[in-house]
Amino acid sequence: MFQKFMQTAMCSVLLASLFTGCSEKPLNAVAEVHWDRDMCARCVMVVSDRHNTVQVREPRNGKTYMFDDIGCMALWFDEHEIEWRDQAIVWITDVKSGEWIDARKAFYDTQNVTPMAYGFSAHKTKDTIEVTEEIITYDEVLKRVIKIGK
């Protein structure tokens, strides 16, 4: 009886693992974030701000790197001389909605309270940025962070 139970249990585990393997997300999909547990790849602070978090996916192997602030990501690219930075898939949370958006297509304002105080927050559209605020691109954010960091 015990042996039959063990065989059934093993078959269940095997089937479950097969179905789990089939549900992997594509390389360009946003990875699951374990809020308040995942750590920033650069400063090792816990990722908890749901409105300024960044994740970078390496295009060659799909490995994901989390960052608590876009400034940490920019400096990490620079300090580690990441060769694949231009091919990386970069997601950032929209400062207003917390939705994951393409960081390269986002619009950034410059006067925000962010986890590491770089001040750049992403917006899916320009409409959510106050008229009096400066609006800059992803590439400009990276340039300014590198200038600040040196």
C-alpha positions in Angstrom: 0.0 0.0 0.0 2.8 2.4 1.0 4.7 1.5 -2.2 1.6 2.3 -4.4 1.2 5.6 -2.6 4.9 6.5 -3.2 4.6 5.7 -6.9 1.5 7.9 -7.2 3.2 10.7 -5.4 6.3 10.5 -7.6 4.2 10.5 -10.7 2.4 13.6 -9.5 5.7 15.4 -8.8 7.0 14.5 -12.2 3.8 15.7 -14.0 3.8 19.0 -12.0 7.5 19.7 -12.9 6.8 19.0 -16.6 3.9 21.5 -16.6 5.9 24.1 -14.7 8.7 23.9 -17.2 6.3 24.6 -20.1 5.1 27.8 -18.5 8.4 29.7 -18.6 8.2 33.3 -19.6 9.9 34.5 -22.8 13.3 36.2 -22.5 11.7 39.6 -23.1 9.0 39.3 -20.4 9.2 41.1 -17.1 10.5 38.8 -14.3 8.7 38.3 -11.0 10.0 40.6 -8.3 10.2 39.4 -4.7 9.5 42.8 -3.1 11.4 43.4 0.1 13.6 40.4 -0.6 15.3 40.9 -4.0 18.4 43.1 -3.7 19.8 45.8 -6.0 22.6 44.4 -8.1 24.7 47.4 -7.5 24.1 48.8 -4.0 22.6 45.6 -2.4 19.7 47.5 -0.9 16.4 45.6 -0.8 14.1 46.4 -3.7 10.9 47.7 -2.2 9.9 50.9 -4.1 7.2 49.8 -6.5 7.4 53.1 -8.5 11.1 53.3 -9.2 12.3 49.8 -9.7 14.3 48.7 -12.7 15.1 45.2 -14.0 17.6 44.4 -16.7 17.5 41.2 -18.7 20.7 40.0 -20.3 19.9 39.1 -23.9 22.3 36.2 -24.3 21.1 34.1 -21.4 18.0 35.7 -20.0 19.5 36.4 -16.5 17.7 39.2 -14.7 19.3 41.9 -12.6 17.2 44.1 -10.2 17.9 47.7 -9.3 16.2 49.9 -6.7 16.9 53.1 -8.7 17.7 53.8 -12.4 20.8 55.5 -11.2 22.2 52.3 -9.8 21.5 50.6 -13.1 23.4 53.3 -15.1 26.4 53.1 -12.7 26.4 49.3 -12.7 26.5 49.3 -16.6 29.4 51.8 -16.4 31.4 50.3 -13.5 31.2 46.7 -14.8 31.7 47.8 -18.5 28.7 45.7 -19.5 29.2 44.9 -23.2 25.6 44.0 -23.9 24.1 47.2 -22.4 22.7 48.4 -25.7 21.0 45.0 -26.3 19.7 44.6 -22.8 16.0 44.5 -22.2 15.3 47.2 -19.6 12.0 47.5 -17.7 11.2 50.2 -15.2 8.1 50.9 -13.1 6.0 53.9 -14.0 6.2 56.4 -11.1 2.4 57.0 -11.2 0.9 53.6 -11.8 3.7 51.1 -10.8 3.2 49.4 -14.2 6.2 47.9 -15.9 7.2 49.8 -19.0 10.0 49.8 -21.5 12.7 52.0 -20.0 14.1 53.1 -23.3 10.7 54.4 -24.5 9.7 56.0 -21.2 9.7 59.7 -20.5 11.6 60.9 -17.4 11.3 63.8 -15.0 14.1 64.9 -12.8 12.9 66.2 -9.4 11.8 63.0 -7.6 12.5 61.3 -4.3 14.0 58.0 -5.4 15.5 55.2 -3.4 19.1 56.3 -4.0 18.3 60.0 -4.6 19.2 60.2 -8.3 15.8 61.8 -8.8 14.9 60.4 -12.2 11.4 58.7 -12.4 9.8 57.1 -15.5 6.5 57.9 -17.1 4.7 55.9 -19.8 3.4 59.1 -21.4 4.3 62.7 -21.2 0.8 63.5 -20.1 1.6 62.4 -16.5 4.5 64.9 -16.1 3.8 68.4 -14.7 4.1 71.1 -17.4 6.8 72.9 -15.3 9.1 69.9 -15.0 11.9 69.0 -17.3 11.3 65.9 -19.5 14.3 63.9 -20.6 15.0 60.6 -22.4 16.5 57.3 -21.2 19.8 58.1 -22.8 19.9 61.5 -21.1 19.2 59.9 -17.7 22.2 57.6 -18.2 24.5 60.4 -19.2 23.5 62.6 -16.2 23.9 59.7 -13.7 27.4 58.9 -15.0 28.3 62.6 -14.7 26.9 62.7 -11.1 28.6 59.4 -10.2 32.1 60.4 -11.2 
